[in-house]
Amino acid sequence: MLKHIAHDHGVRYQLHVAVVMPDHVHVLLTPDRDAQGNTFGLAEIMHGIKGASAHSINRALRRKGPVWQPESFDTTLRKDEKVREKAEYICANPVRAGLVPHEDAWPWLGREWIEGALEDATADSPPDLRRRGRLRSISNESQT
C-alpha cells in the first residue's frame, strides 16, 4: 500500500506522511501543479492511489471486486495549521489504537523527515537501509 501512496510523490504531490491502519489509511500530502500550472485535484490523486492499490490487493488475495469505499474523508489544512504537527498526530494513530507501544514499531508508516524518499519504501529496499531506519520495509502488502 505504501508504494502506491508514494508512487506519484514528486510528480503529482509532495507526500509528507502515510500510515496504513488495519481498516483505513491516513495520508498527508501537498498537491503539486501540472505543466500548465494547475493544481492536481485531490479526487484525481486519490483515484490513482485507490485504483492501483485495489488492483494489487485483489491480485494478492486472488479475488476481484471493490476494495475501497467510494467516499473518503478529506480535510484541507487551514493556513495557520502546521503540516509537521498534523503529520506527527497521524503517525501516532497506531499507538492510540493500541496496536504498538510506539510509532516506530508500526511497519506501515512512512515519514518524509525520517524515512526520506517514501517512493523507495518497499520490500525491495536494501536490508542495510531498512535496518538503519531510513526506509520502512513492507513485508507483506496483502495485509493492507
Contacts in CASP RR format, 6 or more apart in sequence:
PFRMAT RR
TARGET T0000
AUTHOR 0000-0000-0000
METHOD contacts of the structure
MODEL  1
MLKHIAHDHGVRYQLHVAVVMPDHVHVLLTPDRDAQGNTFGLAEIMHGIK
GASAHSINRALRRKGPVWQPESFDTTLRKDEKVREKAEYICANPVRAGLV
PHEDAWPWLGREWIEGALEDATADSPPDLRRRGRLRSISNESQT
1 20 0 8 1.000
1 25 0 8 1.000
1 53 0 8 1.000
1 56 0 8 1.000
1 57 0 8 1.000
1 108 0 8 1.000
1 138 0 8 1.000
1 141 0 8 1.000
1 144 0 8 1.000
2 18 0 8 1.000
2 20 0 8 1.000
2 108 0 8 1.000
2 110 0 8 1.000
2 118 0 8 1.000
2 121 0 8 1.000
2 122 0 8 1.000
2 136 0 8 1.000
2 138 0 8 1.000
2 144 0 8 1.000
3 119 0 8 1.000
3 121 0 8 1.000
3 122 0 8 1.000
3 138 0 8 1.000
3 141 0 8 1.000
4 48 0 8 1.000
4 49 0 8 1.000
4 52 0 8 1.000
4 53 0 8 1.000
4 56 0 8 1.000
5 15 0 8 1.000
5 18 0 8 1.000
5 20 0 8 1.000
5 25 0 8 1.000
5 27 0 8 1.000
5 49 0 8 1.000
5 53 0 8 1.000
5 118 0 8 1.000
6 15 0 8 1.000
6 18 0 8 1.000
6 117 0 8 1.000
6 118 0 8 1.000
6 119 0 8 1.000
6 120 0 8 1.000
6 121 0 8 1.000
7 49 0 8 1.000
7 52 0 8 1.000
7 119 0 8 1.000
8 45 0 8 1.000
8 48 0 8 1.000
8 49 0 8 1.000
9 15 0 8 1.000
9 29 0 8 1.000
9 117 0 8 1.000
9 118 0 8 1.000
9 119 0 8 1.000
10 32 0 8 1.000
11 32 0 8 1.000
12 31 0 8 1.000
12 32 0 8 1.000
12 40 0 8 1.000
12 44 0 8 1.000
12 45 0 8 1.000
13 29 0 8 1.000
13 30 0 8 1.000
13 31 0 8 1.000
13 32 0 8 1.000
13 40 0 8 1.000
13 45 0 8 1.000
14 29 0 8 1.000
14 30 0 8 1.000
14 32 0 8 1.000
14 112 0 8 1.000
15 27 0 8 1.000
15 28 0 8 1.000
15 29 0 8 1.000
15 112 0 8 1.000
15 118 0 8 1.000
16 28 0 8 1.000
16 29 0 8 1.000
16 30 0 8 1.000
16 83 0 8 1.000
16 84 0 8 1.000
16 87 0 8 1.000
16 111 0 8 1.000
16 112 0 8 1.000
17 26 0 8 1.000
17 27 0 8 1.000
17 28 0 8 1.000
17 87 0 8 1.000
17 90 0 8 1.000
17 91 0 8 1.000
17 109 0 8 1.000
17 110 0 8 1.000
17 111 0 8 1.000
17 112 0 8 1.000
18 25 0 8 1.000
18 26 0 8 1.000
18 27 0 8 1.000
18 28 0 8 1.000
18 109 0 8 1.000
18 110 0 8 1.000
18 118 0 8 1.000
19 25 0 8 1.000
19 26 0 8 1.000
19 90 0 8 1.000
19 91 0 8 1.000
19 93 0 8 1.000
19 94 0 8 1.000
19 106 0 8 1.000
19 108 0 8 1.000
19 109 0 8 1.000
19 110 0 8 1.000
20 108 0 8 1.000
20 109 0 8 1.000
20 144 0 8 1.000
21 93 0 8 1.000
21 94 0 8 1.000
21 97 0 8 1.000
21 99 0 8 1.000
21 108 0 8 1.000
22 99 0 8 1.000
25 144 0 8 1.000
26 90 0 8 1.000
26 93 0 8 1.000
27 49 0 8 1.000
28 83 0 8 1.000
28 86 0 8 1.000
28 87 0 8 1.000
28 90 0 8 1.000
29 45 0 8 1.000
30 83 0 8 1.000
31 39 0 8 1.000
31 40 0 8 1.000
31 41 0 8 1.000
31 42 0 8 1.000
31 45 0 8 1.000
32 39 0 8 1.000
32 40 0 8 1.000
33 39 0 8 1.000
33 40 0 8 1.000
34 40 0 8 1.000
42 74 0 8 1.000
46 72 0 8 1.000
46 74 0 8 1.000
50 67 0 8 1.000
50 68 0 8 1.000
51 68 0 8 1.000
53 67 0 8 1.000
53 68 0 8 1.000
53 144 0 8 1.000
54 65 0 8 1.000
54 66 0 8 1.000
54 67 0 8 1.000
54 68 0 8 1.000
56 141 0 8 1.000
57 67 0 8 1.000
57 141 0 8 1.000
57 142 0 8 1.000
57 144 0 8 1.000
58 64 0 8 1.000
58 65 0 8 1.000
58 67 0 8 1.000
60 141 0 8 1.000
60 142 0 8 1.000
61 142 0 8 1.000
77 83 0 8 1.000
77 86 0 8 1.000
84 113 0 8 1.000
87 111 0 8 1.000
87 113 0 8 1.000
91 103 0 8 1.000
91 109 0 8 1.000
91 111 0 8 1.000
92 103 0 8 1.000
94 100 0 8 1.000
94 103 0 8 1.000
94 105 0 8 1.000
94 106 0 8 1.000
94 109 0 8 1.000
95 101 0 8 1.000
95 102 0 8 1.000
95 103 0 8 1.000
95 106 0 8 1.000
99 106 0 8 1.000
100 106 0 8 1.000
103 109 0 8 1.000
107 136 0 8 1.000
107 137 0 8 1.000
107 138 0 8 1.000
107 139 0 8 1.000
108 136 0 8 1.000
108 138 0 8 1.000
108 144 0 8 1.000
109 136 0 8 1.000
110 118 0 8 1.000
110 121 0 8 1.000
110 136 0 8 1.000
112 118 0 8 1.000
114 133 0 8 1.000
114 134 0 8 1.000
115 121 0 8 1.000
115 133 0 8 1.000
115 134 0 8 1.000
115 135 0 8 1.000
115 136 0 8 1.000
116 134 0 8 1.000
116 135 0 8 1.000
120 129 0 8 1.000
120 135 0 8 1.000
121 135 0 8 1.000
121 136 0 8 1.000
121 137 0 8 1.000
121 138 0 8 1.000
122 137 0 8 1.000
122 138 0 8 1.000
123 137 0 8 1.000
123 138 0 8 1.000
123 139 0 8 1.000
123 141 0 8 1.000
125 135 0 8 1.000
125 137 0 8 1.000
129 135 0 8 1.000
130 136 0 8 1.000
130 137 0 8 1.000
138 144 0 8 1.000
END
